[in-house]
Amino acid sequence: MIPMLRSFRPLAAAFLIAGAALPATASAAESFSDAQKTEIETVVRDYLIKHPEVVLQAMQELQARQEKEEKAQQQAALKDNRRALLSNPDDPVMGNPKGDVTVVEFFDYQCGYCKRVFPSLMDTIKADGKVRVVMKELPVLGPASIVAARHALAAKMQGQAKYDAFHNTLMAARGPVTEDSIMSAARTAGLDTTRLATDAKRPEIEQQLRANMELASALGISGTPAFVIGDTLIPGAVEAPVLKKAIDEARKG
């Protein structure tokens, strides 16, 4: 064995494991002979065989660092896009328009998880009474989703109450979203269906949907549902207690 390496086995292994996360440099590689490199590789292999928990610890530390970095990036993105999240006058707003806490939901009418969380969200809004809910149409599940989203935003042009009725009907409906189910929801909501069909083709609706897509991308949202409550992004379908806790925390500031 090469002199000195024997007494520094643990140190060499730990050094190399830590150094594995750093880019190798030409000067570092050239500082060892082929024999030394072989010996170091043997030291590392033997050490890891005897102490496999080191690999798990390293992976856990790496994951913790990545999660911390992702959270910091997410917080920065939420801050940078605060206005787009909360203050777009074209967004439908359910619940209490003057509520002291705003929940932003990204959703798709074809999303089964969105439909599953819908009752929890409605119950939470009703029970609290001071929650403002910004609805972000995010049609990511195909052409039918886009058609439904366009008609929903067109419904809002006939009044927020009409949007609420259309949204609630379509979210509660079972089965696939089709043109027939969309128009059935429109009739149930008391919408002027002729005007609805015309408004759904307006370019500003297309622009709004594109803006929602870009906003979701900026926030790292890749699926539905997703909620932004205060400074927290919550992906996926969550139950009422989770929503309530996030709302309470946002209210405390």
JORA-V351333 format. One record per backbone hydrogen bond with DSSP energy under -1.0 kcal/mol. CO is the residue of the C=O (numbers start at 1). NH is the residue of the N-H. E is the energy in kcal/mol with one decimal. If there is no record, write none. Layout:
co & nh & e
CO & NH & E
CO & NH & E
This chain:
co & nh & e
2 & 5 & -1.0
8 & 12 & -3.2
9 & 13 & -2.6
10 & 14 & -2.7
11 & 15 & -2.6
12 & 16 & -2.6
13 & 17 & -2.5
14 & 18 & -2.4
15 & 19 & -2.5
16 & 20 & -1.1
18 & 21 & -1.2
19 & 22 & -1.7
25 & 29 & -2.0
26 & 30 & -2.0
33 & 37 & -2.6
34 & 38 & -2.2
35 & 39 & -2.2
36 & 40 & -2.8
37 & 41 & -2.4
38 & 42 & -1.9
39 & 43 & -2.4
40 & 44 & -2.7
41 & 45 & -2.5
42 & 46 & -2.8
43 & 47 & -2.5
44 & 48 & -2.5
45 & 49 & -2.1
46 & 50 & -2.0
47 & 51 & -2.1
51 & 54 & -1.9
52 & 56 & -1.1
53 & 57 & -2.6
54 & 58 & -2.5
55 & 59 & -2.5
56 & 60 & -2.6
57 & 61 & -2.3
58 & 62 & -2.5
59 & 63 & -2.7
60 & 64 & -2.4
61 & 65 & -2.3
62 & 66 & -2.5
63 & 67 & -2.7
64 & 68 & -2.0
65 & 69 & -2.4
66 & 70 & -2.8
67 & 71 & -2.3
68 & 72 & -2.1
69 & 73 & -2.4
70 & 74 & -2.5
71 & 75 & -2.6
72 & 76 & -2.1
73 & 77 & -2.3
74 & 78 & -2.6
75 & 79 & -2.1
76 & 80 & -2.6
77 & 81 & -1.7
79 & 82 & -1.2
81 & 85 & -2.1
82 & 86 & -2.4
83 & 87 & -2.8
88 & 91 & -1.8
92 & 135 & -2.5
94 & 133 & -2.5
96 & 99 & -2.4
101 & 132 & -3.0
103 & 134 & -2.7
104 & 228 & -2.4
105 & 136 & -3.2
106 & 226 & -1.5
107 & 138 & -3.1
108 & 111 & -1.7
111 & 115 & -1.9
112 & 116 & -1.8
113 & 117 & -2.1
114 & 118 & -1.1
117 & 121 & -2.3
118 & 122 & -2.5
119 & 123 & -2.7
120 & 124 & -2.2
121 & 125 & -2.4
122 & 126 & -2.4
123 & 127 & -2.6
124 & 128 & -2.2
125 & 129 & -2.4
130 & 100 & -1.0
130 & 101 & -1.3
131 & 96 & -2.7
132 & 103 & -3.2
133 & 94 & -2.9
134 & 105 & -2.6
136 & 107 & -1.9
138 & 140 & -1.5
142 & 146 & -1.5
143 & 147 & -2.4
144 & 148 & -2.4
145 & 149 & -2.5
146 & 150 & -2.6
147 & 151 & -2.1
148 & 152 & -2.2
149 & 153 & -2.4
150 & 154 & -1.9
151 & 155 & -2.2
152 & 156 & -1.5
155 & 158 & -1.8
156 & 159 & -1.8
159 & 163 & -1.9
160 & 164 & -2.8
161 & 165 & -2.2
162 & 166 & -2.4
163 & 167 & -3.4
164 & 168 & -2.8
165 & 169 & -2.0
166 & 170 & -2.5
167 & 171 & -2.7
168 & 172 & -1.6
178 & 182 & -2.3
179 & 183 & -2.3
180 & 184 & -2.2
181 & 185 & -2.1
182 & 186 & -1.9
183 & 187 & -2.3
184 & 188 & -2.3
185 & 189 & -2.0
186 & 191 & -2.5
187 & 190 & -1.2
191 & 193 & -1.1
192 & 196 & -2.6
193 & 197 & -2.2
194 & 198 & -1.5
195 & 199 & -3.2
196 & 200 & -2.2
198 & 201 & -1.3
199 & 202 & -2.0
202 & 205 & -1.0
202 & 206 & -1.2
203 & 207 & -2.3
204 & 208 & -1.9
205 & 209 & -2.4
206 & 210 & -2.1
207 & 211 & -2.3
208 & 212 & -2.2
209 & 213 & -2.1
210 & 214 & -2.3
211 & 215 & -2.4
212 & 216 & -2.6
213 & 217 & -2.2
214 & 218 & -2.2
215 & 219 & -1.6
216 & 221 & -3.0
217 & 220 & -1.1
225 & 236 & -2.7
226 & 106 & -2.9
227 & 234 & -3.6
228 & 104 & -2.5
229 & 232 & -1.7
232 & 229 & -2.7
234 & 227 & -2.9
239 & 243 & -1.8
240 & 244 & -3.0
241 & 245 & -2.3
242 & 246 & -2.2
243 & 247 & -2.4
244 & 248 & -2.7
245 & 249 & -2.3
246 & 250 & -2.2
247 & 251 & -2.3
248 & 252 & -1.6
